[in-house]
């Protein structure tokens, strides 16, 4: 039993990393066509192995760090970010889940709040003014949107009287977005802000703070931050699909619809990046405190 649980968990993590790798390729292709140009198409067959070429390039480059940086937390922060992103995949609702989480929603809230510390440690340990300013700005943004997200997620859970994603997923026959579409829209926008995606990517405001909290990162450590961000996008798409888009009483069709909706929502993250400009920071904060928070409470 223990061996089967470990093997299923390992398969989940490996497939997640492969999905994340090809999701980066999909983003570059979609953004290329949105901007009327070609995406990656030189590596092998139509650029399909491009993610693996990028991984080899990044992890074989020399690891540079500032002279005055705190070495241990400097390297630990990106590793912790990817580790937390992978842990959230144990919440994936399926019938043979090796680790059935009775309090899955609480685990999700705890881990998502822990992501703040990876940003904080990254910016502080770099011992760079740009990195520290970017980290502080990102922390304020993440904490602000977590408040509204925690209140929004209570609405669908009150319908099922459960804190387990599995119970919520398999006991729901009709998609809850039909009766909670305003909450679903607010949730998706909050997911964009929580994952630092356009138009809420103020954590990496290149025009203001060089590259935000990850200014001093390069090679393998930058790759870990990059991988954590895209893994979080897939996680949030999966959770959004589970909360609002389950739509079949048949278990097999429910699992299939879950995969399809996760893909569609992930592509919407990319569409938002290609369609919307970056927001001003004061409007970003006003959006959650003055609009989303009152709406989620109501």
Phi, psi and omega in degrees: 000315179296318180297317179295322178295316179294319180293319178295320178296317179297317178297320178300315182291320180295314179295327177295316180294322178293317178298319178298319181299312182283341174293324176296322177295318178299319179298314182294325177292313182295315179296326178297314180288328175297323182266016176058049175211173178271146172276200179298123182214014185261330185281115176053229186275101177057024178077014183297320179281011183306317179302323180288324175296318177297319180297315179298317180298313184291317185279349176259353177287158178291137180275110178260146175213153178300149182300322184265010181289152174275105195300310186298306177293333179299320179274329183291323186300310178297323178297318179296322180298314178292322179299315179294322179295322180288325180301323183296344180285350174288351178275356181303122185279108172213162191292337180249036179301120183292335181235085181291119183259108180293328181246049186300323181296319178295321177297319179299315180295322180294314183291319180296327176286332177292336179300335178299323184290328177296319177294317180298312181295321179299313182291321183287316185290339179291338181057042179233138182295320178298315182295318181294317178296318178296321179294316180297320179293319179293321180296316179299319180294313184295314181296320182297315182283338176293329179298310181291325179296318180297324179283325179295319185291342177292330184298306178293331182289330179294339179287320184262350181055046181211150175254015181254129177296323181298312180296317179298317185292313187275347178263358181262128183261317180252147180295130183289347179295339180295329181251351183229038184296326175296320178295322180296321179295315178297320178299316182294319179295321177295326176296321176300317180290322182293327180265008178058046180254156177304138006269022182247025184274051179288343177293335181236047181288092185300326183284343181251316189232039179061285175212019177072216187293339182258026182302318186271003183268145178209174177049233187295322181292323175295322179298322179295318177298316179300315180294321179297320181297314183285330173294321177295325177298314179295322178297313182293326175295319179296315181293322178296317177297319181292324184281324192237348191234012175289132193214028180213137177284347180270129188299315182296316178294327179296317178296319180295316179296327177298315180295315181297315181292326176297319178295317181296316180293324177297320178293330177294329173300318181289321178299319179298323179294324181277347188252333189242143175279164181291140180281159171283146190295321181293325177289328176299315181286324178294329181299316182281320185279329185257340179245303187290317182297311175298322180292321180290327177291321179293000000 
